[in-house]
Amino acid sequence: MRLALVALVACFTCIPIATAAKGTITIVHSGGNTDVYKDVEIKVIHGALYMTSADAKGTIVIHRAAC
């Protein structure tokens, strides 16, 4: 029984856990124009930051970012 408990705890500590939130993203273009996206789903999966628009038509992925 003790070995099973240790294995279960090790399983939860070794598996990367995805986190998620919702927010607003503002993109400022070099020409000065801005685009605002509301209700964006923000996830961190395997060290990458995923931001998906509310209509799920666009996703920005940032790998190896220092957040």
LUMFITI-497505 format. One line per 10 residues: number of its first residue (from 0); for each residue x, y, z of N, C-alpha, C. Coordinates in steps of 0.05 Angstrom, whole numbers, plus 5000, padded with zeros to 4 digits. Example, Ala and Ser with C-alpha at 12.3 -4.5 7.8 and 13.67 -1.06 7.14 Angstrom:
<pts>
0) 5264:4886:5156:5246:4910:5156:5264:4934:5156 ~ 5257:4955:5142:5273:4979:5143:5258:5001:5157 $
</pts>
This chain:
<pts>
0) 5016:4976:5000:5000:5000:5000:5017:5025:5000 ~ 5039:5025:5016:5056:5048:5017:5070:5053:4990 ~ 5078:5032:4976:5090:5035:4950:5071:5047:4930 ~ 5046:5039:4931:5026:5050:4913:5022:5080:4918 ~ 5022:5088:4943:5019:5117:4950:5043:5133:4940 ~ 5067:5122:4943:5091:5136:4933:5090:5138:4903 ~ 5081:5117:4889:5079:5117:4860:5059:5138:4851 ~ 5037:5140:4865:5016:5159:4858:5026:5188:4862 ~ 5040:5193:4884:5051:5220:4888:5072:5226:4867 ~ 5089:5207:4860:5109:5212:4839:5096:5217:4812 $
10) 5075:5204:4807:5061:5208:4781:5050:5237:4779 ~ 5039:5247:4801:5028:5275:4800:5050:5296:4800 ~ 5073:5290:4811:5094:5310:4811:5111:5309:4785 ~ 5110:5288:4770:5126:5285:4746:5111:5293:4720 ~ 5084:5293:4722:5068:5300:4698:5064:5330:4697 ~ 5071:5343:4674:5066:5371:4672:5036:5377:4672 ~ 5029:5397:4687:5001:5405:4690:4996:5430:4673 ~ 4975:5429:4657:4968:5452:4641:4952:5472:4659 ~ 4957:5498:4655:4942:5518:4670:4928:5535:4649 ~ 4906:5547:4657:4890:5562:4638:4878:5586:4651 $
20) 4872:5607:4635:4859:5631:4645:4847:5645:4621 ~ 4831:5666:4625:4820:5682:4604:4829:5711:4608 ~ 4832:5726:4586:4840:5753:4588:4836:5768:4563 ~ 4848:5792:4561:4846:5810:4538:4874:5814:4527 ~ 4878:5812:4501:4904:5816:4488:4902:5840:4470 ~ 4921:5858:4473:4923:5882:4455:4948:5879:4439 ~ 4946:5879:4412:4968:5877:4395:4973:5904:4382 ~ 4996:5916:4386:5003:5942:4375:5021:5937:4351 ~ 5013:5945:4327:5028:5942:4303:5049:5964:4300 ~ 5069:5959:4284:5091:5979:4281:5080:6005:4268 $
30) 5058:6004:4253:5047:6028:4242:5030:6044:4261 ~ 5026:6033:4285:5010:6048:4305:4982:6037:4309 ~ 4973:6021:4291:4946:6009:4294:4946:5989:4316 ~ 4923:5986:4330:4920:5966:4351:4896:5948:4346 ~ 4899:5923:4353:4877:5903:4353:4873:5894:4381 ~ 4848:5893:4391:4842:5884:4418:4824:5859:4415 ~ 4833:5838:4429:4818:5813:4429:4810:5807:4458 ~ 4783:5804:4462:4773:5799:4489:4766:5769:4492 ~ 4764:5761:4517:4758:5733:4524:4777:5713:4511 ~ 4803:5720:4510:4823:5703:4499:4830:5681:4520 $
40) 4831:5656:4510:4838:5634:4528:4869:5632:4528 ~ 4880:5633:4552:4909:5633:4556:4917:5607:4570 ~ 4934:5591:4558:4943:5566:4569:4973:5564:4569 ~ 4984:5550:4589:5012:5543:4590:5013:5513:4589 ~ 5025:5502:4568:5027:5474:4564:5055:5467:4557 ~ 5068:5450:4572:5096:5441:4567:5115:5465:4563 ~ 5112:5485:4578:5130:5508:4577:5124:5528:4554 ~ 5103:5524:4540:5095:5543:4518:5070:5558:4526 ~ 5068:5582:4518:5044:5599:4523:5026:5600:4498 ~ 5001:5591:4502:4982:5590:4480:4960:5610:4486 $
50) 4954:5627:4466:4933:5647:4469:4914:5644:4445 ~ 4889:5635:4451:4870:5629:4430:4846:5649:4431 ~ 4838:5660:4408:4816:5679:4407:4790:5665:4416 ~ 4771:5681:4424:4745:5671:4434:4730:5655:4412 ~ 4734:5662:4387:4721:5647:4366:4737:5623:4357 ~ 4760:5618:4369:4778:5596:4364:4789:5596:4335 ~ 4790:5619:4322:4800:5620:4295:4830:5627:4294 ~ 4841:5637:4316:4869:5644:4316:4882:5637:4342 ~ 4907:5628:4340:4923:5621:4364:4951:5632:4361 ~ 4961:5645:4382:4989:5654:4383:5003:5635:4402 $
60) 5026:5624:4394:5042:5606:4411:5069:5618:4415 ~ 5077:5620:4441:5103:5630:4448:5118:5608:4462 ~ 5140:5599:4450:5157:5579:4462:5180:5591:4477 ~ 5187:5580:4499:5211:5589:4515:5210:5619:4522 ~ 5188:5628:4530:5185:5656:4538:5191:5659:4568 ~ 5202:5681:4575:5206:5687:4603:5183:5705:4612 ~ 5164:5694:4626:5140:5709:4634:5142:5718:4662 $
</pts>
